Structures are given as C-alpha cells and as structure tokens.
Amino acid sequence: MRRGFRRTLVAVTSAALMLSASACGGKTAEDGGGEGGGDALKVGLAFDIGGRGDQSFNDSAAAGLDRAAKELKIETEEISAKPDEPESDKESRLRLLANQGYNPIIGVGFAYTASVNKVAKEFPDTKFLVVDADGCKVEGPNVGAACFAEEEGSFLVGAAAALTSETGKIGFIGGVNVPLIQRFEAGYEAGAKEVKPDTEVLAKYLTQPPNFNGFKDVSLGNEAAKGMLDDDADVIYHAAGGAGIGVIKTVGGAEKWAVGVDADQFNQPALAGVKDHILTSMVKKVDLAVYDFVKSVSDETFKAGPKEYDLANDGVGYSTSGGHVDDIKAKLEELKKGIISGEIKVPAGA
C-alpha cells in the first residue's frame, strides 16, 4: 500500500516560503488510517522554535500529531519556525497552510497567539488551535486554546527537588523570561518551600524577549547549569525547551539531579547517557491537547475558546521513570490531592 506523507516547511522568512517533502509514518485514507469513508482531514501544525526533535515541548506536540495520524484519517504537514523572526512570518506560515486547504491548523507555543487570532478571521471556515495561548485568550468562533496549569506540576517537582537535595540549594533555569515560564518558576519554588521552607532556590533565565534563543541554544543551558552547580545547587529544573538538553547533560555529567520538563525526559534517546540522573520530569500533556483538538474537529465536536489541562484532569503531572522518586511518591501524591481539593493554593507567577 502507498505510504502517507508529512511535508515539512522550514525556515520561513518574509521574503520566501520553502517547502520540502519527507517520508512520515502518518497515514492517509488510502493507508487505512481512521475509519469510514469521505475525504481525509488535512492537519497543519506550526512548531515553536526548535521544531520536531527538541526532546521537549515540540516533540510532545509532535507525539500528539503522530497519534492522530495513526488513529484518525488525516494527512499532516509540519512547519518549523526560526529564532527572532517577525510576526509577519508566523502569519504567512498560517496563511500558507490555510490556502493549501489544511483544516484544522495548530500553532504550537504562545508566540502564535496574535498571528492565529488575526489569520483565523481571514479563514472563518478553518479551525485553529493555539497551544499555550498567551494569557489563555483567543478570539473568534473558530479558534481554540490549550492551556496548562504548569505551576501545579512544577509545585510537585519542586517538592521532589527539595526533599531530594542534600545541600539545601536547588535551581530553576527558564528559557526566556516571559510570564508563561515564570509560572514554572513560581510553582517550583512554592513546592520546594512547602516541604522544606529553608530551601534556597536559585533562578536564571537564559534570554530576555525578544531574543528567544533561550528555548533552543544548548550551550546557554550548559553554561547556566555550570554556574548553578558551582553555587552548590544539587537539583536543577529547566523549562527551556531544546536548550534544556544542555542543562540535563551538564547536571547529569556532574552526577547531580536534573528535573525535566514537558515530556518524560528519562525516556528520550538524546539523554540516555545521563538518564540515571533525571530525578523526575514535570509532564505537560501537549500531546493530549493536540490529539484532543484534531479528534474534536474530526468528530465535529469542536468548541471554541480555552480548554485547561491541570492536575485534576491529568493534563500535568510528574514522571516516575527510573524509580528515583519512589521513596517520596506518597508525599507527592498527598500534595497533589491537596492542590486538586483547593486546600493548597499554588501561585501562578509574579
């Protein structure tokens, strides 16, 4: 049988849009993907900086798209962004997908919020989703937002970090200093101090907006981690996308504890050499959000507006791979119940 395809659009600039084709495991109708007759959905996905292969946020979105390609009758097309691009490039990328008949279209990352809100008005019959929509706010009857209670999951890994630390110093490395990433820091610090009030939390952001290299540049993560290790932090949590690979490898190389983000980073091939030093990961189920959205369009049950993923609906959480938090899992589950019940209030940033 003929294999389906995923076409990847890369390095979009205001001057040119370049399209290249590559094989993929997604299935079209002829491949037997999905059930029933009719035309296959054509799903377009625009990645955040780093794209597929970042071992973190984007890969989680890719996993949701891959699941949809396997289980539903869809064709897919992926587009990767580049650092420091103008807003007009994001708009051009979305228009290109819409003009080529892709519906629905997914923008991965808060940076797509404004461009999706704008372009969606030009294509009222096309459904759009923004993953991590800025402020969880989108506009229009054809736009959805997937929002996450990052602070809740971060609270739990912060507690794990404080309970595991031997020096009483733990670290947080954020990719870019924006409100979304500040939510990770706020939850992490609150969780640490909930279980050990005297814990010192060191914090550093790799870049300031409009420089978004902090989500991609591995060397920046490496250097930041070295600095925190020199300051005696023995557990370091990153919310830095692809740059976090540098954090984890540096921390693992020093035989200290790293805390991953977005996906269960213990299981990622790029980190196999240091996985025994990944204490846990704050799991943010972007894959579920992408799949849910595509399925809702396929089932004709799409609803515009925000949908939140939190501890209560298992949209965020912490990983247990490797067994490194087995001895404190009961405490973490107790804290989780407290957050869900409302007994514990988790701050969501400054």
N, C-alpha and C positions, 0 to 999 in steps of 0.2 A: 504494500500500500504506500501511497505517497506520504512523505513526512510533511508536517506543518512547518511553519517558519516563524521566526521572530526577527523583524528588521530593526536595526539599531541606528538611531540618528545621533551623531556625536558632534561635539564642538560647534554648537550652533552659534553663529555670530550675526550681528545686524546686517552684515554685508552678504552672507551666504548661508545656505542650509544644505548640508551634505548628508545624503542617505546611503547607507551601505547595508547589504543583506548578510545575515549569518544564520546558520542552522540552529534550530532550537528543538526542545522536546515538547513544546506546546502542540496541541492537536486542533486541527480544523475539523469541520463536519465530516469531510471525507476520511479523516483518520479514525473516526469512531468516537471522538471526544463528545461528551454530553449525550443527551437523549432526545429523541423526537426529531421532527423534520424542521424545515424552514432554514433561513439564512443564519450563518454563524454571526455572533456578536464580534465586532472588531474593537478591541480594547487597546487604547493608547495609554502609556504610562511615561511620565516625565520625571526622571530621577532628580534628587538633590545632588549637590556636589559630591563627587566620589563615585556615584553610579553603582551598578551591579559589581560586586566584588569588593566592597568596602569592609566586609566582615562584620557589619553592624546594621545601622538604620536602613540603608538602601537595600541590603541583602534581605532584610526582613520583609520589606515591601515586595522584593522580587520573589520571595518564597510564596507570598500570597497570590501573586500573579501566576506563578508556576502551578499552584494548586488549582486555581481557576481554569487554567489551560488544560489541566489533566481531567478535571471533573465536569467541566461545562463545555459547551460547544462554542469556542471562541478562537479568534486569531488575535495575536498580540503584536504590538510594536513598542519599542522602548527608545527613549531619548535621554541622553546624558547631558547635564549642564557643565559649565566650567566656572572656576572662581572669578569673582569680580565682573561678571557680565552685567550689562544694563537690563533694566526691567523689560525693555522692548524685545530682548532676545527671548525671554520667557513667553511673552505674548505671541511672538512669531512662531515659537515652537508649538504652542497650543493651537493656534490658528491652522498651522500646517496639518496637525493631526485631525482637526475637525473638518477641514476642507477635503481631506482624503477619506472621509467617511467613518472615522473612528468615533465610536459612541458605545460605551462611556469613555471618559478621559480622566486620568488620575494625575494630580500634581503632588509629588512627594516632598514634603517639607514646608515650613511656614513661609518661606520666601516666595512660594507660588500663590499666596492668598490674594494679593492685589491683582495679579495678572489673571487668575481664574475668575475672580469676581467681574473683571472687565470683559474678558473674552466670552464668558458664558452668556452675557447679554446679547452678543452678536450671533450666538447659536442656540436659540431657545429650545430647540428640539434635541439637543445633546446634553447628556447628563455628565456632571463633573463632580469630582471629589478632591478636597484638599486634605491631605494627611498632615496633622499638626497645624491646622489653620491658626493663624495669628489671632490670639485672643479668643479662639474658638468661635469666630464670627465669619460667616459667609453671607452672600447676598443672592437672592433670586430663587425661583421655584425649581430650578434645575441644578442646584448646587448643594452638595452635602459636605460635611466636615467631620473628620475623625479626630477626636480629641482624647488625650490621655491624662490620667492623674499621675504624672511622673513623680510628684512629690510623695505619693503614698508608697510606691515601690521603692523609691530612694530612701524613705524612712526605714524600711525593713533592712536594706543592705547597709545603711548607716549603723543600725543597731548591731548587725553582724560584725561590722568592722570594729566597732568599739569593744564588743565582747571578745574579739579575737586578738586585738592589739596588745602587745607586750610593753610598748613604750609609752602608751597613752597619747600618742600622736598619730592621727590619720590624715589622709589628704584627699582633696577633690580637685580634679582637673577638668575644666569646661572648655569646649572647643572655641566658642565665640561668646562674648559677653552680651547675651540677649535675654529678654525675660523668660523665654522658654527654658533655656539652660539654667537660669537662676532657680527655677523650680526644682531641678535635680539637686542643686546645692542646698537649698533650704530644707528639703525633706531629709537629705543625708545627714546634715548637721543636727536636725531635730531628733532623728532616730538615735544617733550616737549619744546625745546628751540625755535622752530619755532613759537609757540603760546605764550610762556612766557619765554623770554630769560634769566631771572634771576632764573629760576628753578634750584635747586640743585639736581643732580641725583647721588644717592649712588649706587654702583655696587659691587657685590660679586659673586665669583664662588665657588661652593661647593667643587669641587675637581679639581686636575690637572691631565692631562693624564700622565701615562697610567691607572690611577685609575678612573673608570667610574661609581663608586657608586653614584656620584652626580646626576645620572639620575634615581636612584632607592631608595636611603635611605631617607625615610620620615623624620627621626629625624634630618638629616642635613638641610633639608629645614625649619623645625620648628625652629631650633636654629638660622639660618641666618635671618629669618623673625623677631624673637625676637630682635636681635641686631639692625635691621633697625628701628623697632618700637621704641626702646629705644632712637634712634637718631632722632626721630620726623618725620620719613617718614610716610605719611598717605595714600599713594597709592603705592602698590608694585606689580611689574610684574615679573612673573617667566617664564623661559624657561628651565625647569629642569625635564621634564618628570614626572615619578612617584613620585620623591622627591618633586615636586611642590604641591602635595596634602598636605604636611606638611606646606608649605608656605601659602596656601589658608586658611587652617583651623586655623592657628595661627593668620593670619591677620583678618579673619572674627571673631574669638573669641575676638579680641581686638576692634571690631566694627569699623575697618578701611576698606579701599577699597583694594581688590585684583584684579589683572588682570590675567586671564587665558591664556592658550596657546594651539595651535594646533586644539583643538575641542572647541565647545561652552561649557565651563565647568559649566556654570549656570545650565545646564540640566542634570548633572551627579549625579546619586543617592548617590555616596560616599560623595558628597559635599552638599547634601540637607540641612543640618543644618546651613550652612553658605552662601547659595546661594544669600541671600539678600545683601551680602557684596561683591559680584563679580560684579565689575563695567562693565566689558566687557571682551572679550577674543579675542586674535589675532588668527583668524581661518585660518588654513593652511590645504587645502583640500587634504590631503594624501589619504583620501577615494576615491576621484575622480580620482587621479592618478593611484591607484591600479585597480579600475574598468576600467578605460580607457585602461590600458595595457592589462588586461585579455580579454576585448572585442576586442581589435585590433588583438590579436592572434586568437581568435575565428572567427573573420571576415576575417582573412588572410590579414589584412591591416597593420600589424606591421611594424614600421620603426625604425631602429637602431639609436642610438645617443640620445642626450639630448632633453627633452621637458620641457619648463619652464612654471610654473604656477605663475601668478602675479596678480596685481590689474586689469590690462586691460582685462584678461580673467577670472576674478573672481576666481583665484586659491588661493588667500589670501584675507583677509579682516578683519572685526571686527564684533563682535556679538552685538545684541541689546536686547537680552532676559532680562527681568526684567524691561526694560524701564529706566535704570539708565543713559543712555547717550542720552535720547530723547531731552533734552534741549540743547545739543551741537551737535546733529547729523548734522544740516545744515552746521556747521563749518567743521566737519569731512568730509562731502561729498565734500565741496569746496576744501579741501586739497587733497582728493582722485583724483578729476578731475585735479588738478594741477600736481600731480605725473604722471598720465596717459598721460597728454599732454606733459610732459617733462619740464614744467615750474618750477617745484620743483624737485631738484636733491637730491636723498636720498643716503647717504653714506652706503657702504656695509661692514664696518669693518675697522680695522686698516690698 
